[in-house]
Amino acid sequence: MKNISSFAKTAFAVICLLAFTSSAYAQAPVQRKVDGIIAKVDNHVILRSDVEFGYLQYLQQSKQQPNEELKCEIFRSLLQDKLLLARAEIDSIVVEEALVADQLDRRIQYLASQVGGVERLEQYYNKSINQLKEDLRRTVREQMVMERMQEEITGKVTVTPKEIRKYFNDIPTDSLPYFSSEVELGQIVKFATISKTQKQAAREQLEALRKRILAGEDFATLAKQYSQDPGSAQAGGELGFFKKKELVPEYEAASMRLEPGGISNVVESQFGFHLIQLIERRGQEFNTRHILIKPATATVDVQEAVAELDSIRTLILNDSITFAQAAKDFSDDKVTKDNGGMMKNGASGSNYISMDQVDPAIFFVIDTMEVDEITRPIPFTTADGKEAVRIIYLKGKSKPHLANLQDDYQRISNAALAEKRSKAVDAWFRKNLGTVFIEIDPEYQDCGGLQQLMQ
């Protein structure tokens, strides 16, 4: 589908991140027709707003002028997605819930990093992280099913060196991309620990609130006043119904021991300290409210993290352990630790990051480093406001240059392979249009000869 296939993946990722709010599209400055279903593919539907939202996103990213042909391509791309889902159901292609949960965690972490942390994310949507995940779960699952279905279609597609050279040579000279300086960066992160004194202060605050509730004060009223969970505080601490294993284990275990109306003792989890009240149990689901108190991180405790990272850095420099293994064993950063500590380019997913996208806080440090050098511990504040320390590893650095086969062979190979896979999926799409029930609004039936393909 021309170049729209690569856009479709990007657009879908954006939609995934915005799936739990309708305001992003509702505020778009366009004149829209009344929303409604414009296509059905078995049990899946495409809404007019789906096409218009994708259309706007592509125009903003590509800087193209509005045109109806582009809107047709967006529609065809969405139709292809729904066909992939429909055929996946027929072919029994599924994704394990554990993988969906892991991907949800990664999506939420990425989105939180874009808005300044978990608390700001919860404040923006006025929902807890668990509620946001639930809103996003179906969309993420469908995306993963589509990816698995595409892998079934393109898994055996490869490119030869001859095809790679041809792909590159077919690019007009004046259209060759210019690559700015890029770096491969790894990090090992240690969070500042919370002192026993601070934990005890948080626990004592909740113990005092518990006594007030047992003495007759209203739990919900105190939650509004004192809870540090922005997603639930204004709702009197109420989280809504959750199934087993959807909340952190400590919270769930304490909740399951309560009778309706009962108040827990103080419970510690990764989020802080909770006081929990069970509102209702309904089959395998339960509804609770809570008051969350988060101990503040003490600046003095950063020194412990500095000392630990200094020791880890010495082990790496002495070849006692690789950077990748040290990241896996010791890093507190869940996003990078299982990737050998390597940071990812948010747009492409590759390990190569353009220097103009490097975190400004470490830009000048990176700019003066030599390849294979590891910094000494650098204190910083995470996106969600935690005090932490990290060491940075400069694995590689390229010079600005015009694309060429010698320096960019792997990147060009990936592009050639992506194009060949896209053509394979397009051929599959044409072949399978008639294998499921499809109904298309007359307005879109002529997009790219769809009507003829379906006959």
KANOR-V194206 format. One record per backbone hydrogen bond with DSSP energy under -0.5 kcal/mol. CO is the residue of the C=O (numbers start at 1). NH is the residue of the N-H. E is the energy in kcal/mol with one decimal. If there is no record, write none. Layout:
co;nh;e
CO;NH;E
CO;NH;E
This chain:
co;nh;e
1;4;-1.8
3;7;-1.0
4;8;-2.6
5;9;-1.4
6;10;-1.4
7;11;-3.6
8;12;-2.6
9;13;-1.9
10;14;-2.2
11;15;-2.8
12;16;-2.7
13;17;-2.0
14;18;-1.4
15;19;-0.6
16;19;-0.9
18;21;-2.0
22;26;-2.1
23;27;-2.0
25;28;-2.0
28;30;-2.3
30;32;-0.7
36;48;-2.6
38;441;-3.1
39;46;-2.4
40;439;-2.3
41;44;-2.3
44;41;-3.5
46;38;-3.0
46;39;-1.2
47;51;-1.4
48;52;-2.3
49;53;-2.6
50;54;-2.1
51;55;-2.5
52;56;-2.4
53;57;-2.4
54;58;-2.3
55;59;-2.3
56;60;-2.3
57;61;-2.0
58;62;-3.0
59;63;-1.7
67;71;-1.3
68;72;-2.0
69;73;-2.0
70;74;-2.2
71;75;-2.2
72;76;-2.8
73;77;-2.3
74;78;-2.3
75;79;-2.7
76;80;-2.4
77;81;-2.0
78;82;-2.3
79;83;-2.2
80;84;-2.4
81;85;-2.1
82;86;-2.6
83;87;-2.7
84;88;-2.0
85;89;-1.8
86;90;-1.7
87;91;-2.8
88;93;-3.2
89;92;-0.8
92;94;-0.7
96;99;-0.6
96;100;-1.7
97;101;-2.8
98;102;-2.0
99;103;-2.3
100;104;-2.5
101;105;-2.1
102;106;-1.9
103;107;-2.5
104;108;-2.7
105;109;-2.4
106;110;-2.3
107;111;-2.7
108;112;-2.8
109;113;-1.9
110;114;-1.2
111;115;-1.2
112;116;-1.0
112;117;-3.7
117;121;-1.9
118;122;-2.5
119;123;-2.5
120;124;-2.6
121;125;-1.8
122;126;-1.3
122;127;-1.2
128;132;-2.3
129;133;-2.5
130;134;-1.9
131;135;-2.0
132;136;-1.7
133;137;-1.6
134;138;-0.5
136;140;-2.3
137;141;-2.7
138;142;-2.5
139;143;-2.1
140;144;-2.4
141;145;-2.3
142;146;-2.5
143;147;-2.2
144;148;-2.1
145;149;-2.5
146;150;-2.8
147;151;-1.9
148;152;-1.7
149;153;-1.5
150;154;-2.9
151;155;-2.0
154;157;-2.1
160;164;-2.3
161;165;-2.4
162;166;-2.3
163;167;-2.6
164;168;-2.3
165;169;-3.0
166;170;-1.7
168;171;-1.5
170;172;-0.5
172;175;-2.3
173;176;-1.2
177;179;-0.6
177;403;-2.7
178;180;-0.6
179;401;-2.6
181;355;-2.6
182;398;-2.7
183;185;-0.6
183;353;-2.6
184;395;-2.3
184;396;-1.1
185;343;-3.1
186;393;-2.8
188;391;-1.7
189;332;-3.4
190;389;-2.4
193;298;-0.5
195;199;-2.1
196;200;-2.5
197;201;-1.9
198;202;-2.0
199;203;-2.5
200;204;-2.6
201;205;-1.9
202;206;-1.9
203;207;-2.4
204;208;-2.1
205;209;-1.8
206;210;-2.6
207;211;-2.0
208;212;-1.6
209;213;-2.2
210;214;-2.7
211;215;-1.4
212;217;-2.4
213;216;-1.8
218;222;-2.0
219;223;-2.4
220;224;-2.0
221;225;-1.3
222;226;-2.8
223;227;-1.9
228;230;-0.8
229;232;-1.3
229;233;-2.5
232;235;-1.3
232;237;-2.6
233;236;-1.8
235;238;-1.1
237;290;-1.7
240;288;-0.7
242;286;-2.1
243;246;-1.5
248;252;-2.4
249;253;-2.9
250;254;-1.8
251;255;-2.2
252;256;-2.6
253;257;-0.8
254;257;-0.5
255;258;-1.4
259;262;-3.1
262;278;-1.5
267;274;-3.4
269;272;-1.1
272;269;-2.9
273;293;-2.6
274;267;-2.7
275;291;-2.0
276;264;-2.9
277;279;-0.5
277;289;-2.2
278;261;-3.9
280;287;-3.0
282;285;-2.0
284;244;-0.6
285;282;-2.9
286;242;-2.1
287;279;-2.7
287;280;-1.6
288;239;-3.0
288;240;-0.7
289;277;-2.7
291;275;-1.5
292;228;-3.1
293;273;-2.8
293;295;-0.6
298;301;-1.1
299;302;-1.8
300;303;-1.1
301;193;-0.6
301;304;-0.9
301;305;-1.0
302;306;-2.3
303;307;-2.3
304;308;-2.0
305;309;-2.4
306;310;-2.3
307;311;-1.7
308;312;-2.1
309;313;-2.9
310;314;-2.0
311;315;-1.9
312;316;-2.0
313;317;-2.6
314;318;-1.8
315;320;-2.7
315;321;-0.9
316;319;-1.8
322;326;-2.4
323;327;-2.5
324;328;-2.0
325;329;-2.5
326;330;-2.7
326;331;-0.6
327;331;-1.6
332;334;-0.9
333;337;-2.0
336;339;-1.8
336;341;-2.4
337;340;-0.8
339;342;-1.6
341;187;-2.5
344;346;-0.7
345;349;-3.0
350;345;-3.4
351;185;-0.5
351;353;-0.6
353;183;-2.6
354;357;-2.5
355;358;-1.0
359;362;-2.2
359;363;-0.9
360;364;-0.5
362;366;-2.7
363;367;-2.4
364;368;-0.8
365;368;-0.7
366;369;-1.4
370;373;-1.9
373;394;-2.3
377;379;-0.5
378;390;-1.8
380;388;-2.7
382;385;-2.1
386;382;-2.9
387;192;-2.8
388;380;-2.7
389;190;-2.8
390;378;-2.8
391;188;-1.7
392;375;-2.5
392;394;-0.5
393;186;-2.5
393;395;-1.0
394;372;-3.9
396;184;-2.4
401;179;-3.0
404;408;-2.2
405;409;-0.5
408;412;-2.9
409;413;-2.9
410;414;-2.4
411;415;-1.9
412;416;-2.6
413;417;-2.5
414;418;-2.5
415;419;-2.2
416;420;-2.2
417;421;-2.6
418;422;-2.4
419;423;-2.0
420;424;-1.8
421;425;-2.4
422;426;-2.2
423;427;-2.3
424;428;-2.2
425;429;-2.5
426;430;-2.2
427;431;-2.1
428;432;-2.2
429;433;-0.9
432;435;-1.9
433;436;-0.6
437;42;-2.3
439;40;-2.5
441;444;-2.3
441;445;-0.7
442;445;-0.6
444;447;-1.5
445;451;-1.7
446;448;-0.6
446;449;-1.5
447;450;-1.0
449;453;-2.1
450;454;-1.9
451;455;-0.7
452;455;-0.8
